[in-house]
């Protein structure tokens, strides 16, 4: 134990102020925020209640109309849903087709541009191979 150096540990001093009551209560900014928020919140709550009441009354009026007209409305809704799904899938398939055609055209265009270079490289390789074979044939 005597071989180890002594380490001093310091702990920060914490003072207790006695809780929230000793701070003097809420600040003026908090009081103004609460006083300003109460009328705004109350107004929004009243508008939400009026909207809910209007929706319930409108639904109560239109449910009998929906029930009477349901033999026409349900098939019409199904047809409209299928038509919208058809348009969306048609657009998605069209975009996919255009993207794949664009990719193929870019690939072909790049292949056409690099074709003369590749042909020159192939000619050089063939000439090198035939030249080496001819030299090997002369040696043998």
N, C-alpha and C positions, 0 to 999 in steps of 0.2 A: 504494500500500500504506500509506502514511503517513496517508491520509485516513480509513481505517477505524478504528473504536475497537477496542481490544484486548478480546477475550473470554477470560475465565479459565474453564477447564474443570476441574472437580473430579471425581475418580474415587474411589469409596469404597475404603477400604483393606480388602483381603481377607487374612485370616490363615489359613494352613493348619495344621490341628491334627495332621496326621500320619495321618489316616484313622480308620477305625472302631476299630482296636485301641487307640488312645490314649484313647478315651472311657471305657474301663473295662468293656466288655462289655455284655451285655443287662441291662436293669433288672430289679428284683425283680418288678414287675408283669407283665412279659413272660414271665418264668420261670413264675410262678403260672398265667398264662393257658395256657401250653403244657402244664403239668402237669395242669391241670384239663380241657383240651380233649382230651388223649390218651385217657383212659378213656371219655369221652362219644363221641368219634369212633369209637373201637374198638367200643364197644357198638352204635352205629348201623350200622357196617359189618357186624358179625356178624348183626344182625337182617336186614339187606338180603340177606345170603347165605342165611340160613334161609328167607326169603320166596321167593327165587329157586329154591332147591332144592324147596320145597313146590309152587311153581307148575309146575316141570318134572315132578315126580312126578304131580301132579294131571292135567296135560295128557297124560302118557303113559298114565294109566289111562282117561281119558275119550275119547281119539282113537278107539279101537275102537268105543266106544258111538256116537260121532258118525257113524262110517262105516256101522255097522249101521243106525242110525236116520236116515240122511241122506235117504232117500226121503220121510220124513215131516217132518223138521226143516227142510229147505231150503224147501219150499213154505210151511210154517208161518211161517218167518222172512220170506219174501217177502210173504205176506199181512199179517203184522203191520206190516212196513215200509210197505206201501201204506195200511193203515188209519191208521197214525200220520200219514203224509203227508196223507191225506184230512182227518183231524181238524184238523191245523195249517192247511191251506189253507182249510178251511171257516171256521175262526176268523178268519183274516186277511181273507177276503172279507166275512165278516159285519161285522167292525170297519170295513172300508172302506165298506161300504154304509151303516152307521149314521152314520159321519162325513159322508158326502156328503148323506144325508137331513137331518142336523142343519144342515149348511151351507145347504141349500135352504130349510128352514123358517125359519132366521134371516134369510135374504135376503127371503123373502116377508113375514115379520113386520115387518122394517124398512121394506119398501116400503109395507105397509099403514099403518104409523105415519106415514110421511112423505107419504102420498097427499093428505090434506087441505091440507097446506102447499103442495104442488106445484100442487094445483088452484087455490088462492087466488092463487099466483104467476102461473099461466097466465091466470086471469081478469083480473088486473091488467095483464098484458102485452097481452092482447086489447083491454082497455078503452083502454090507452094508444095502441095502434096505431089502433084505430078513432077515437079522439079526435083523433089527429094527422092521420089521413086526412080526417076531417070538417073540421078546421081548414084543411087544404090545399085541400079542395074549395071552401070558402067564399072563400078568397083568389083562386082561379082564376076 
